Amino acid sequence: MKYVVVLPDGVADVPIKELGGKTPLEVAKHPNMDWIAREGITGWARTIPRGFPPGSDVGCMSVFGYDPRKYHTGRSPLEAAAQGIMLGQSEVAFRCNTVAVEHGVMADYSAGHIESADSSELIKTVNEQLGRDGIRFYAGVSYRHLAIVDGGQWTVDSGQFAQTMCTPPHDISGKPIAAYLPSGPGAERLRQIMQESVHILNEHPVNQRRVKAGKKPATMLWFWGQGTATQLPPFQQTYGLRGACISAVDIVRGIGRLAGCDIIQVPGITGYFDTNYKGKAEYALRALDDHDLVLVHIEPTDEAGHMGDVRKKIQAIEDTDRLVVGTLLEGLKRRGEPFAILVVCDHPTSTILKTHLAEPVPFALYATDGPKDEVSAYHEVAVNASRRRFDDGFQLMAFFLNQQAGSV
């Protein structure tokens, strides 16, 4: 039996007036996801435990089959793991976005989805000028970077430091930043570095070129999502299967790496609308030759929600269905061996609010010769007819892996 998990990030949503009171999933054409729902079973999973912030770090950990209440220490340690950065006992990892702040307002949490080449050059200079006295910077993908802080050198206990109040920049799009700057242990120093970054970035040749080209410049560093070192029991030890992971973003690769899954490198994947959708599916099918399970993560559905762009979200859903799910189904059927495929997201992303929600998410699951229910489409309204519920979303993985050919 081969297993594939398709994780379109933030694909679930809420009814939108512009769509006649429907969600993007209801409006988008996704015949392959619908086939999985029609020929298999559906239900709901609470991937964000009650009381947890609705982030991909928490939701994706649940989808991987790990209880965030037991293993979650923060978002950034997962991203550090993706880069092979081992955190010391006194160290805390922070996500460090390159953002665009205009007249004191969060104009763009991604600095116009700055290209990795530009952003990496900025972070290199930042590290040269600000990477001292217990802080160092690491470039990531696009606007997503890391800052590793040695709390010992800042005379702040790492446990306390991890509790510093920080706000995700995508939660405050269009809002004045003054009320959302870091507060709590070590926050004064963080705010100082953020302020020092303004001059460095504004004077940087990369940003000067971006302005001349009509692109948004990255005007400030923004700290958030901090945490201490994370440990996960190996996926193969926990579930008895050899796993692999495909994603363009560090947070998902980090969870996969911590779980002992192989990270499959796919050319041309960007985490944006120009990503190599079909390549993800093709490489996943190849990975099944020597793996039991592959998790394929797709980011653009979430990015569209944060942008508040309904049409882009619909397009991302349709691209995911046609190029990822369709390619996977065709290849899995062609292999001629039993398989199971699960479509589920980590959290809903509200296109109206431009941020994540903590509500349960719909899933659809097909297994060769497996059970079927009465639901015939994959969207929020259709799946409401299912009575299958996982209040502990991490239990969905064990349920999925229990689907054997002919099982009930």
Buried (B, 14 or more C-beta within 10 A) or exposed (E): BBBBBBBBBBBBBBEBEEBEEBBBBBBBEBBBBBBBBBBBBBBBBBBBBEEBBBBBBBBBBBBBBBBBBEBBBBBBBBBBBBBEBEBEEBBBBBBBBBBBBEEEBBBBBBBBBBBBEBBBBBBBBBBEEBBEEBBBBBBBBBBBBBBBBBBBEBEBBBEEBBEBEBBBBBBBBEBEBEEBBBBBBBBEBBBEBBEBBEEBBBEBEBBEEBEEEEBBBBBBBBBBBBBBBBEBBEBBEBBEBBBBBBBBBBBBBBBBBBBBBBBBEBEEBBBBBEBBBBBBBBBBBBBBEEBBBBBBBBBBBBBBBBBBBBEBBBBBBBBBBBBBBBBBBEBBEEEEEBBBBBBBBBBBBBBBBBBBBBBBBBBBBBBBEBEEBEBBBBBBEBBEEBEBEBEBBBBBBEBBBEBBEEEE
